[in-house]
Amino acid sequence: MLLLTALGSQTLIRAAADELDRHDPSPADAVSWFEEKPGKFRIEIYVPTQQDAASVEAIVGAAAPELHLKIKKVKAADWVAMSLEGLPAVRAGRFVVAGAHALAGEANGRTRIWIEASEAFGTGHHGTTWGCLMALEGVLRERRVERVLDMGAGSGVLAIAAAKHGADALAIEIDHRAAAIAKINAKQNKVGPRMQVIAGDGARYIASKQFDLVFANILMRPLIRLAPKLVRAIEPGGTLILSGLLRQQAGLVREAYANRGLILEKQIPKEAWMTLVWRKP
C-alpha cells in the first residue's frame, strides 16, 4: 500500500479530490482531505500499486499542478494502528472526542467522549460531526438541554455528548451493527441510563414525541424527505441541527426547512461540509 500526500490551499486540495472522485474506476482506494492548520489543507490518497500512484500523480497534476505530492509505503499493520490508536483527539468547543489511546493524554477540563474507530460513523474527525458538536456547544452556552433526539446516530457520539451534559437522549440508527456499537459507546462513556438506542427506521418512534434538541447528521435526500417529521419532533423554542451536507447542497435543505416555519440561526462550514442550526418559534 502507498500513501500520497500534499499540502496546499483549500481550493487546490478540493480540486484534486474532486477530480479523483470523478474517475471511475479510480486508481485510489481511499481519498480524504482536511484542514491541518489554519489556511493549510492536506490531502491523503491511498493506492495499492506504483502504477496506481503514477495515475494519481497524473490526475492531480492536471487538476492542481501547484500541489507537490509526496509518496511513501504504508505497512499493512499500520491500518490497525491508525484506526485504533493513530487517530488524534478531536476538539470541538468544550468537547474532546478520541479513542482510549489518545484520550489518556487529555487533561484539559473538556468533556471527554470515548469513541474508538469502528464500522459506525462518528469519531469526530469528519467535518459534519465536528459541526454538530460545535452547534451543540452553542446551544449549551444559552440553555440546558433536556430531551434530545439523534437521528442517524452512527457511533452515538452526538447523543453521548448531550447526555454527558444532563440530557435524556434517544439515538436512532437504521444500521443494526452501528446501533450495537452505539450501545457499547454509551456504556463506555457511562451514559447508558440516560441514552436509549433504537435500531431500525426511527419515524414511528418519534411520531408522538417532541424534543428540545434534534440532531440529524445524515444525507441531503433523507433530510429533505424527513423534514415534516423532524419539524414536528421539535418543541416550540427547540433547536434542530442538520448536517451530512456538502456546501453546495445546503441551499436545497435550507429551502425545505425554511418553508416549514423554522428560523435559520447559524451555518457552520467545515472543509467541504455544512451544518445548519435552526430554531422553532
N, C-alpha and C positions, 0 to 999 in steps of 0.2 A: 504494500500500500504506500502511496506517495501523497504528500501534502504540499500544496502550492498556496502560498500566502502573499499578500500585498497590502500595503498601507496607502491611503490616499483620501481625497475628499469624498464626501457622501455622493456627489454627482458621479464621480468616476467609478467608485465601488459599486454603486447601484447599476450603472450602465453595464458593467462587466457581469454582474449577477443576472440581470435581466436577459442579456444576450445568451448566457449559458442556459437559462430556463427555456429559451426559445428553441433550443436544439433538441430534437427528438429523433433517434436516441441521443442522449447526452454522453459525452466522454467522462463526465464526472459522476461519481457515486453519490456525493453529497456536496452541497454548497451552502455556506452560511456567511452572513456578514453582520457586523455590529460596530458600535461606537466604542473604540478603545480608550480614547480620552477626548476632551472637548475639541471638536473640529477635525478629529482624525478617526477614520474608519478602517476596519480590517476585513478583508475577505479571506475565507478559508475554503479550499477546494480539495476534496479527496478523490484520487483516481487510482485504479488498480494497476496500471502499467505505464511504462515510459512512453509508449506510443500515445496513450490517452493524455498524458501530461503535455506532449507536444501539440496535440489537438487543442487542449485548453489554452495553451500559450498563444496559439494562432487566433482563437476566438476572442480571448481577452485583448490581444494586441490590436485586433480590428476594432473592437468596441471602445477601448480605453487605452490608447497607445502610451499614455503618460505613466501607466502603472508598471511597476517592475516586480514581476513575480519571483519569489524565492521558492526553491523546491527542496524537500528533504524526505527521507524514508521514515515511515512510521511502522514500528513493530506491531504485530497482531495483538500482543498483550497490552499495548497501550490503550486499546479501545476500552478494556475493562477499567484501567486506571483512570482514564478520562471520564468515564461515565459515573464512576462511584466516588473517586477521590479528587480528580483533577479539576472539576468544575469549581470556580471560585464562588465565594459568597456573593449574593446579590443584595444590594441595599436600596430600599425604596422608602423614603421618609423614615418613620420610626421602625420599619420592619427590616429584618435581615433573613434571607432565605438561603439555606445551604444544606449539603449533606453533613453527616456527623463529623467527617474528617475536617471540613472547612469551618464548621460551626464551633468546633472546640477552641478555635483561636479568637472567637468573638467575645469580647467582654466590654462592650461599649454602651450598655444600657438600652440597646434596641430590643424590640420584641423578636425573639428568636423563633424561627419556624424551621423545623427539621424535615426536609424533603430530599430523599435520595433520588437520583436519576433512575427512571423506570419506564415502563411502557405507557404510563399515564402522563398526559400533557400537563405541564405546570411546575417547572423547577424555579421559576422566577427569571430565567435567563432570556426568555422570549419577550419582545417589546410589548406584547399585549398583556402578559401577566404583570409586568412591571408597571404598565399604565394603569391597570386596575388597582394595584396596591397603592399607587400614588393618589388615585381617586379616593380610595378608602381613607388614606391619610388626611385628605382634605375634609372629608365628612366628619372624621373623628375630632378634628380641630374645632368643629362647630357644635357637635352634639353627640350624645350617646346613641349607639346603635343597639337595638333590642332584638329584632326579628329579621333574619337575613335569609334570602334565597340565592343559591348559587346554581344557575342552570348551565349544564355542560361543565361540571365541576372538575373533570380531569383528576389530577392528583389531590384535589381538595384544598389547595393552598389558600384560595381566597376565603373559603368558608372557615378554615382554620384561623386565618388572620383575624377575621371578625370575632370568632368565638374566643380568641385569646384576649379580646377586649370586652368580654362580657355578654356577647350576643348569643342567642339561640339560633343555630344555623341549620338549614335544610339544604343538603347538597344532592343534586340530581345529575346522574351521569348515565347516558344510554349504553355505554360500553361496560359490560359486566366485569371484565378484568380490571378496567380502570376504577370502577366503583369499589372493587375489593381492595385495591391499593389505597384509595381514599380513606377507607375504614381503618386500614393499618396506620396511615399517616395521622388520622385523628387520635388514635390511641397513643401513638408515639409522642404526639405533642400534648398529651394529657387534656384533650378537649372532647374526648369521646362522649361524656354525658351531655355535652352541650351541642353536639353535632350529629344529626341524623343523615345517613347516606342511603339514597334510594337508587337502585339500578333499574333502568328502563326509561320509557317515554314519560317525561315529567308532567305533561299537560294536565292529566287527570288528577294529579296530586295537588295541584295549585288552584284548581277551579274555584274553590270556595274559600281560599286563604288570601290574606294580604300581609305584606311585609313592609318595613320601613326602609329596607335596603335590598335591592335586587342586582345581582351580577349576571351578565350573560356574555361570556367570553367564548363565542362560537364562530360562526362564519356569516357572511353577508346575507345569503339567501335565507337560512333559517331565522336570522334576526328579523328580517322583513316579514317572513311568514308568521312568526310568533308575536309580532307587535301587538295585536289585540289582547292576547293572553297575558303578556308581560306587563302591559299598561294597566290592565285590571288587577294584577297582582300587587301593585304598588299602592300603599295607603296614601291619602292626601298628605302632602308635605314630605313624602318619602323620596328616595333617590334611586335612580336607575343608572347603572354603569354598564355600558356596552363596549365590547371590543372584539378582537378577531378580524378586524377590518384593515385592509390596505388603505392608504391615504386617499387614493382615487375612488374608493368605494364609499367613503364616508358621506358624500352628498346624497346618495340614494337612501341610506339609512336615516340620515337627518330628516329627509322629507317624510319617510314613513312614520316617524315618531312625532315630529312637529305637527303633523296633520291630526294627531290624536290628543292634542292639547298639552303636551309636555313642553317644558321650558328648558332649552339647552343652556346649561350653566358653564360648561368648561369643555375644551378639547385638549387632549394630552397626546402630542405626537412623540413617537419614539422610532427612530430609524424609518422603515417603510410603513409603520403601523400607526393607527389612530385609535384612541379611546375617547368615548363620548360620555359626558356626565349630564344627566337630566334630572329635573325636579318636577314632581307632580303637584300642581297648585292645590 
